[in-house]
Amino acid sequence: MTGSRPAVPFTADDYRARMERAARAAADAGLAGLLVAPGPDLVWLTGYAPTADTERLTLLVLAPGRDPVLVVPTLEAPDAGKAAGAPALTLRDWTDGKDPYAATAALLDGSGRFGISDNAWAMHLLALQRTLPGTSYASLTEALPMLRAVKDTAELELLAAAGAAADAAFEEVRKVRFGGRRESEVAADLAGLLRRFGHSQVDFTIVASGPNGANPHHEAGDRVIEDGDMIVLDFGGLKDGYGSDTSRTVHVGEPTDEERRVHDLVREAQEAGFRAVRPGAACQDVDRAARAVIADAGYGEYFIHRTGHGIGVTTHEPPYMIEGEEQPLEPGMCFSVEPGVYLPGRFGVRIEDIVTVTEDGGRRFNDTTRELVLVE
């Protein structure tokens, strides 16, 4: 997220409400406060993304009953002051040669337990611990996993627009020639199309052909796509600061009966997972619904990953649709539903939509066909 400045319709009041909500959540979790380093949490809470990675300490300090403070290097303070959420917080800058940890320590309870961003630099955390040896820390994802999970109306609109842009990219890429070209060439087509339809950041363009399709996280390479290949396409990124992520499986030429059967099975499983989405259901219920369809057909051992992950200002975040996750679904949560079957050495199939929980069920943000698409 560093350097990405989302063009989103959020005001200082929106960011103020988020910071207040985060501080309350910290108190409810028994924390003395939150320490938020540059990354997606800082962007979501303040609208501020530093222009470059830096070893200089930047840290948002949120504590119940206290005004939020952003500790920032003096040379970066002008940019921080332009962030949409800047009017809702106090900037405390520090100059090179001064001790930023002492400045930060003055804002903290010396015996408190704090949530800290997962992506905070270890050297900053260790320096804070040396400065305040009575403090302790928990990762933000561990302490407040659902902090960003429930999206507001504006966020839902941005996610819907990102999904529509990814759909437009798929509709175009299915028209290109696949056979005789390298996976990497088709992946470049996909990346270009995502940008053409408004993505500022492309996070992944998986093009997994033939036996490579049995690897869910295959990176597009030099393999030449052949007639008769099944191809898993999985692609997404950020549009206006919010994520897209969709998967469709296409086939070069006519598929075999087994290939059609497996694709139909995954499509049925994806539909079952979607139908399980409703307020109050546990995250694991979505996983169970999709997994049962595949297991009942005898392919359970070939569904080798969770059914879904959350999405928002990052393309992967809580909540996760996985066995053992009992977190209840709430309206406004957004996540993928993406079952798959992966037959080693042969082919794979995955179908993925981003879904949001509504008051009475679920709504898809991806609407391209889930039927097996034949390409040239």
N, C-alpha and C positions, 0 to 999 in steps of 0.2 A: 504493500500500500504506500510505501514511502514515495513521496513526490507526486502521488495521484490526488488531484484536487477535485472531488466529485461536484459536478454541477447539479446540486440537489435543491429542492424547494424548502429548505429548513432555515428557520430564523434563530436568533439568539434565544428567544423564549423556548423554542423547541429544545435547544441544547441545554438550557437551564433546567428544563423539566427532566431531561435524561440524567443530568448530573445529580439532581435531587433524588430521583428514583434510585440511582445507583448507590447513593449514600445511605438511603433508607434500607436498601437490600443488604448493604454491608452490615448495618446495625442489627438487622433481623438475623443475620448469619453469625452474630457474635464477634464481628470484626471491629477494630478501632477505626478502620478506614480502608481506602483503596489507593494504590499507587499505580498509575497508568502510564506506561512508556509509549513511545511512538509505535504506531501500528494500527490495526483495525479498531481496537477499543478506543484509542485516542481520537481517531477520525469520527467514530460514531458519537462520542460524548461531546466533542468540541468543534468538529469540522476542520481540525488542524492536522496537516500532514507535513512534517519537515521536508525540505527540498532535497535532502540527501542524507544517506546514512552518516552518522557521526558518533565519535566516541564521547562527545560532550553530553553531560547529563541533561535530558529533558524529561520531566515527570509531572503529571497531573496528580495533585493530592486532593482526595475527596474524603471528608470526615463528617459524620452526622453532626448537625448543628453548627457547622462552620462553613464559611464561604469557600468555594473551590479556588485552588491556587495552582497555577502552572509555573513550575520552575523551569527556566529556559535560558540558554546561553545568550548573553547580551547581543552578540552579532546576529542571532536569529530572532530576537524579540520583535523587530519590525514586521516580519512575516507572520509571527504568531499573533500579533495584534490585529492583523487583517482577517484572521479566521472568523467564520460566521458566528462561532460561539464565544469569541473573545469578550464581548460586552457582558457575558454572564459569569466571568471569572476574573481573578486578579493575577496579573503577570508579576513574577518575582525573578528578575534576571540576575545572572552572575557573570563576572568577567574572568577571562583566562588568568590564572595565577591565584584565584580565590578558591576556597573549598566549597564546592556545591553540595557536598554531603552534610556539612555543618548547617548550611542554609536550609536544606531539606529537613534535617533533624529537628530544627526549631519549630517545624509545623506538625510534628508527630508526637504521639504519646509514647514516652520512652519505654513503657512496659507493655505496649499493645501488640496485638496480632493483626497483621494487615494482609489483604489480598493484593497480589502484584501481577501485572501482566505476564502472560506466559513467555512473551518474546522480549522481556526486559533483559538487558545485558547482565551476565553473571558478575562482571566487575563492579557494576553499579549496586547490585544487591549485596555483594560481599562488603563493599565499602560502607553501605548503610548499616549492615550488621556490626561492623567494627566500630562505627560511630555511636550506635545505639545497641549495645550488646544485650539489653533486656527485651528487645523486640523479637518477634517471630513472624513468619510469612507463609502464605499458602498461595498456590497458583490461582489466578482469577478463574480459570476454567473449572478448577476443582471446587473453589469456594462459591462461585456464582455462575454455574454453567448455563442458566437460562436468562442471563442478564439481557442479551440482545435477541432472545428467541421470539418474542411476541412483537410482530411488526405493526406499526400504525398504518393509517390509510395511505399516506404519502409513500411510505416504504413499499406497501403492497403494489401501488401503481408503478413504482420504479422496477420492482421485480417482474411484474407482468410485462412491462415494456422490454426488459432484458430478455425474457422468455420469447416474446414475439420476434425480437431481432435474431435470436438463435434459430427460431423456426424459419425465418426468411433465409438465413444462411443455408439451412438444410435443403430448402426447396430449390435453391440455386445449385448447390453442389451435386445434387442428384442428377443434374443435367450434364455434368462434365464427363469426359471419358475416364474410366477407371482402369480397364484392361490394358496391359502393356505399359503402365506408368508405375513409378515407384510410390510407395506409401507416403514418403516425405513430400512428394509433389502434390498429392491430394491434400495432405495436411496443410501445405502452404496455401492451397486454394481456400481451404476452410478458414484459416487465419485471416486471409484477405477479405473474405466475405463477412466475417464477424466485424472487422473494422469498417467495412463498407456500410454495414447496417447499424453503426453507432457505437461499437465497443471501443473503449479507449485502452483496454488491457485484455490480452488474450492469455488465459492461464494454461490451457491445454487443448491440443487437437490430436486426439488419438485416432489413428487409422490402422486398424489391426486386421490384416487380411489372412485368409486361409488358416493355417495352424497358429499364426500369431494371435488370432482372435481368442484363443484359449488362455491368453494372458491378459487379465482385466486392465492392467496398467502398462501394457505394451507401448513403447515409444516408437512413433513412426520412423521407419528406417529405409534401407535401400532395397528391400524386397520388392520385386516386380509383381504387381497384381496380375493374376492369371484368370482366364475364363474358368468358371466353375467355383470361384472363391466366394465364400461368405466373408463380409467385411463389417466389423464393428466400428462405428463412428461415435466418438464421445468427445464433446467439445463445449467450451464455455469460457467465460471471463467476466469482466466488469463493464457495464454500460451505465454512465452517470452514477458511478460509485456503488452499484448493486449488481449481484451476480446472476449469471445464466449457467446452466449445465444441463445438457440433454444428450441422450444416446439413442441412436437408431441403427438397425442392422440391415445392410443391403446385400444384394447378391449379383455377381457378374454372370449374366446368362441364366439359364434355367436351373433351379435348385433340384436336388434329389428329394425323394419322398421323406427321408429322415430329416433333411435340413428344414423342409417345410414343417414337419411335425414338431421339431424342437423349437422353431420360431413361434409357432402357434401356442406351444406350451408356455413359453416365456411371456407372450402377449397375454395369455389367460392369467398367469401369475401376477403380472403387472396390474391388470384390471382388479384382481382380488385384493392386492395391496391397497390400491386406490379406494376401493369400496370399504375398506376397514378404517379409513380416515374419518374421524368424527370427534367432537369434543368429549373429553372424559376417557376416551380409549387410551390405553398405555402405548407408548412408542413400540414396545415389543409386539403388540397386537398386529401392527402393520407388517412387521417382519414375519410373524407366524402365519399370517394369511397368505402372503406371497410364497413363503417357503413350503407351506403344506401342499400347494398345487404341484410344485416341482417334485417334492418328495413322493407324493402319491403316484406320480408317473414313473418313478424309478430313477430319477436323475438327481436325488437329493445331495449326493456326494459331490456333484459337479456345480453346485451353487455355493461358491467359496468366499463370499463376502457378505457384509450386512446389506439390508435392503435399502437403506437410505441415510442421508446426512442432512443437517440443516444448511441453510444458505441465507446470505444477507449481504453485508459489506465484505464478506469473504465468500468464496465458493464452497468451502467446507467449514462447518461450525456446528455446535450443538443446536438442536437435539439429534440423536442418532436412533435410527430404526433398527434395533438390534435386540436379540434375546437377552433378557436380564435388565433392560431399561424400562423401569416402571413409571417414568415421568408421564403424567397425564397430558394429552394433547389439549391445547387451548386455541380458540379462534385467533388467527393472526400468525400462528407458527407456520413456517415455510420449510420444506425439505424435499429431498428427492425420493422417488419410489423407483427403484432400478434393479429388479431381479435379473439374474443371468444364469446361463448354463454354459460351461466351458469344458469341452472335450479335448483332453491333451493330445497334441499332435494332429488334430483334425480341424476343428473350428469352434467358434464361440458365438453366443447370441446375448445381447443385452438391449433392453428397452427402458428408457428413463424419461420421466417427466418431473418437473418441479410442481409441487402441490402445496396449497395453503389450506389450513383448517378454517372452515366457515362455521356459522352458528349451528348448522344442521348436517354437516358432512365435510366434503372437500371440493376444491376447485383446482383444475389444472392450469398451469401457466404455459404449457406446451400443447399444441393442437395439430401437429403434423401427423400424418397417418402412422398407425402402429402396425399396419400390414407389412409384409415383406416386400420391399421395393427392389425391383430389378433394374440394374444399371448396365451400361455398355462397358 
